[in-house]
Amino acid sequence: MENNKTFFLGLIILVIIALIIVGFLIFSLKSEAPGDFFSFDEKADENGQKTAGDKKLGGETLTLAEQENKKLVDFEGPQNEIVIIAQKWSFSPNVIRVKRGEKVILKLISQDVPHGITIPEFKIRTTIEPGTETTVEFIADKAGEFDFFSHVYSGPEYRQMRGKLIVEE
């Protein structure tokens, strides 16, 4: 009788540990999935390329990436270049101030392990690999305070990697 109790107790403990591991794996994979993070009103053209529906520039339909690149290349206003260092478990600087209408160029450097940076309001989501410089460009076209954070698991406290982008009028 005592052996049966011990066996069932051990089995229950193993099931609980397995559920914790499976939950952790699902949570980690979900937090790094690049899939449907942003919602776009997009369609696919005849080649399967995503387009923004009827948006046309220069008489041709452009993919979303091509539209963003064209805006950045054609931009003639002021720009602001900022270097951000990512390391366990912080960004430096973690508060960034820019002016509305500026082209923002983020030079991202990881000093230890892969990190990420996400700024949802500006559709920014990229991974920062150690030993390389990752550049992200966007137009700060809306004023306000916007949180940014790491979406890449880099250790148990990676969710503390947060900062604030302040776009002033």
Order of alpha helices (4+ residues) and beta strands (2+ residues): alpha-beta-beta-beta-alpha-beta-beta-beta-beta-beta-beta-beta-beta-beta
